[in-house]
Structure formats: structure tokens, C-alpha cells
Amino acid sequence: MKKTSKLKHVVYMLIALGMLVYALPMISFRPDAGWVSLFGIVWALFAFLVIGAHLHFILGVDAEKQKALEGIRRAKYQQWQLKWPEEQKETRGL
């Protein structure tokens, strides 16, 4: 499942990159072009955003962050387990 998901993101990223490479020479970035220039800039930024999002997923930044958060969760859980007997003693003593 993980391999096909990454492959899917690689394919989508390559398609977006291909669209960008094909369209970039045709987009007018001249200041006197007005709305055409603004549309070209927004479209190119959106294409870069899509490519960046797929690259972020392919590199597994989310997986690394998830592992780090899981480690923190485990450490907090262990601290809580160590605290539990102390809290029980305090409530029994009252």
C-alpha cells in the first residue's frame, strides 16, 4: 500500500512538472501584459505549490514527524505511569 501511494505521488508530481515545463515558456510575465501576466504568475505559483506538496510527501517528512510525535507520546505515557502509583498513595493517605 505504501509503495503504490508513493508511486502515485511521483506520477502526479511528474505530470505537474511536465505541465509547468510546457506552459512556462508560453506564459507572458511582462509587466505590461496586465491580467494575463497576473494569471501566469498565479498559475505558476500554484504549480510549484502542487509539486512541493508531492515532493514533501515523497520525501517522507510527515512520516518522520509522526515517528517523533509517537516517541514523545510514549515518553509522556511512561512518565504518567511512573506518577500513577505516587498519586494513588497520596489519595489513600487522605
N, C-alpha and C positions, 0 to 999 in steps of 0.2 A: 504494500500500500504506500509506504513512504517513498519508494523508488519512482512509482508512477506519478505521485504528486510532484516530486521534484522535476521529473521529466516534463510534466505538463507546464510547469512554470518556466522551464528552459525554453520550451517551444513558444510559449506566449511572449517571452522576453525577446526571442529572436524575431518573431513576427513584428513586434512593436519597434524593434531596432531597424528592421528592414523597411518598415513604413517611414520611419524618421529619415533614414538614409535616402530613400526615394524622394520624399517630399521636401527635404531641406533645401536643395538647390532651386526648387520651384517657388519657394516662399519668398516674397519680397519683404526685406527688412529695412527698406529705405524709409526715412522719416517722413517724406512727402507722400507716402502711399496711404496714410490715414488708417481707416478701418481694416484694410487688407493687411497692413503691417501689424496692427494690434492682434488680429486674428491669428496670423502666423506665429507671433511670439507666444500667445496663449496656447496654441496647438502644440508648439514645440516644447513648452514647459510641461504641458500635460503628458506628452510622450516620454519626456525624461522622467517624470514622476512615476509613470507606469513601469518603465524599465528599472528604475531604482527600487520600486516595491518588489518586483520579481527577483531582482538581484539580492535584496535583503533576505527574502525567503530562501533562495537557493543557498546562500552562504550559511544559513542556519543560525542567524543571530537570535531569533526567537527561541530556538532550542537551547542555546547556551544560557540565555536569560532565564528560561524555565528551569533549567538544572540548578542555577544559582539560587533562585527563589525556593526551590524544593529543599536545598541544603539549609537555607535559613529557617524554613518551616520545621525541618527535622530538629535543628538545634533548639529552637524555641520550645518544641514539644518535649524534648529531653529536659530542658530547664524546668518546664512546668511539672513534669513527672517527679523531679527531684524536690520541688517545692510542695508537692501534694502531701507527703507524709508529715511535713512540718506544720502545714495548715490543719491537718486532722488532729495533731497533738494539741494545737492551740485551742481548737474548738472543743475538744474533750475536757481540757483543763478548766474551761469556763463553767 
